[in-house]
Amino acid sequence: MTVTDLPKETVRAIGVRFRRAGRLYYYDPGTSDFAVGDYAIVETPRGLTATRVVMATTEIDPADLRGDLVPVERPATESDMKSMAVYRDEEARAEQEFANAITSHNLPMQAVKAEYTFDGATLTLHFSSKEAKLDLADMVSELASKLRTRVQLRQVGPRERAAMRSGMGRCGRDLCCATFLSELDTVSLRMAKDQNLPLNPDKISGVCGRLLCCLQYEHEGYVQEKLDEEQGGGGCATSGKCESCGVHELKDILGQAVAPGYESESKAPSDTLTPVEQTTTTRDKNNDQVETSGSSQSRSSSSETDKPIARAGSSRRRRFRRRNRDSSGPKTETTPSNQAN
């Protein structure tokens, strides 16, 4: 028997989250068995807190733990759940009182969220501010007296503020940080550069004012694609053989296709351009009927995706010729006798 065949030592644990998309914390369930959706009373720096179980009682590897497991105080009772519901309703009033106190004391800060412990023993007020140090002693005393509970203040950054307040991103969906991102990893401008994205801050920044978290989702794939290209081509999951020959994005296409790797069609050699159907336009003498015809060679060599490009270009040429004809001068009316001749 080798060392790798020996059974690994495991510990019993449950996983909880204090917010919908918050970080996963492990606790020792003791002799209790918890299922997903149950509530447990656990010890935190803020005091006893009721939290939702998102990972049922299971055996985990001690290497996955960041420290010693803290034991669960007890499963939440029906009385605990009723008390938690009451104080959840009180959080809105506490947040409004917090905002009013900030205004009255003329402080450079903004109220973010108010959170009670399940029994109302402690109220944590989250705020954001550009100032690192603020004198908040007078305001804390005022709020503790008015709300009749122990008050703690906690400063949060722009990204955590967005996660707490939630909202809608530029994609039209709920913010990632408020729905499923449990860890707010570092996002750098290099990720946008590697993906050939515009470096305009208005286009790559989220509602928090920081770089979009989604820039990291596909970054690894772009880096690997460029690495395969530098090494002479990479493989792909197909039955045949293929190689990575380049990574490029679509440029502005108007009337003709542009060769990849060139800024505009004027810089691209003619032999690299996609064939576009050459269209000629004929009109009868009364300008009533329009007939178009094209080269059979061009039509046969063009793909289905080239046809809309050719139509777009020919329609623009027709409009240009029509404008030139209308602006050249008044038309000469044809008499019936001339038509007969």
Rosetta blueprint (number, residue, H / E / L):
1 M L
2 T L
3 V H
4 T H
5 D H
6 L L
7 P L
8 K L
9 E L
10 T L
11 V E
12 R E
13 A E
14 I E
15 G E
16 V E
17 R E
18 F L
19 R L
20 R L
21 A L
22 G L
23 R L
24 L L
25 Y E
26 Y E
27 Y E
28 D E
29 P L
30 G L
31 T L
32 S L
33 D L
34 F L
35 A L
36 V L
37 G L
38 D L
39 Y E
40 A E
41 I E
42 V E
43 E E
44 T E
45 P L
46 R L
47 G E
48 L E
49 T E
50 A E
51 T E
52 R E
53 V E
54 V E
55 M E
56 A E
57 T E
58 T E
59 E E
60 I E
61 D L
62 P H
63 A H
64 D H
65 L L
66 R L
67 G L
68 D L
69 L L
70 V E
71 P E
72 V L
73 E L
74 R E
75 P E
76 A L
77 T L
78 E H
79 S H
80 D H
81 M H
82 K H
83 S H
84 M H
85 A H
86 V H
87 Y H
88 R H
89 D H
90 E H
91 E H
92 A H
93 R H
94 A H
95 E H
96 Q H
97 E H
98 F H
99 A H
100 N H
101 A H
102 I H
103 T H
104 S H
105 H H
106 N L
107 L L
108 P L
109 M L
110 Q E
111 A E
112 V E
113 K E
114 A E
115 E E
116 Y E
117 T L
118 F L
119 D L
120 G L
121 A L
122 T E
123 L E
124 T E
125 L E
126 H E
127 F E
128 S E
129 S L
130 K L
131 E L
132 A L
133 K L
134 L L
135 D L
136 L L
137 A H
138 D H
139 M H
140 V H
141 S H
142 E H
143 L H
144 A H
145 S H
146 K H
147 L H
148 R L
149 T L
150 R E
151 V E
152 Q E
153 L E
154 R E
155 Q E
156 V L
157 G L
158 P H
159 R H
160 E H
161 R H
162 A H
163 A H
164 M H
165 R H
166 S L
167 G L
168 M E
169 G L
170 R L
171 C L
172 G L
173 R L
174 D E
175 L L
176 C H
177 C H
178 A H
179 T H
180 F L
181 L L
182 S L
183 E L
184 L L
185 D L
186 T L
187 V L
188 S L
189 L H
190 R H
191 M H
192 A H
193 K H
194 D H
195 Q L
196 N L
197 L L
198 P L
199 L L
200 N L
201 P H
202 D H
203 K H
204 I H
205 S E
206 G L
207 V L
208 C L
209 G L
210 R L
211 L E
212 L L
213 C H
214 C H
215 L H
216 Q H
217 Y L
218 E L
219 H H
220 E H
221 G H
222 Y H
223 V H
224 Q H
225 E H
226 K H
227 L H
228 D H
229 E H
230 E H
231 Q L
232 G L
233 G L
234 G L
235 G L
236 C L
237 A L
238 T L
239 S L
240 G L
241 K L
242 C L
243 E L
244 S L
245 C L
246 G L
247 V L
248 H L
249 E L
250 L L
251 K L
252 D L
253 I L
254 L L
255 G L
256 Q L
257 A L
258 V L
259 A L
260 P L
261 G L
262 Y L
263 E L
264 S L
265 E H
266 S H
267 K H
268 A L
269 P L
270 S H
271 D H
272 T H
273 L L
274 T L
275 P L
276 V L
277 E L
278 Q L
279 T E
280 T E
281 T E
282 T E
283 R E
284 D L
285 K L
286 N L
287 N L
288 D L
289 Q L
290 V E
291 E E
292 T E
293 S E
294 G E
295 S L
296 S H
297 Q H
298 S H
299 R H
300 S H
301 S H
302 S L
303 S L
304 E H
305 T H
306 D H
307 K H
308 P H
309 I H
310 A H
311 R H
312 A H
313 G H
314 S H
315 S H
316 R H
317 R H
318 R H
319 R H
320 F H
321 R H
322 R H
323 R H
324 N H
325 R H
326 D H
327 S H
328 S L
329 G L
330 P L
331 K L
332 T L
333 E L
334 T L
335 T L
336 P H
337 S H
338 N H
339 Q H
340 A H
341 N L
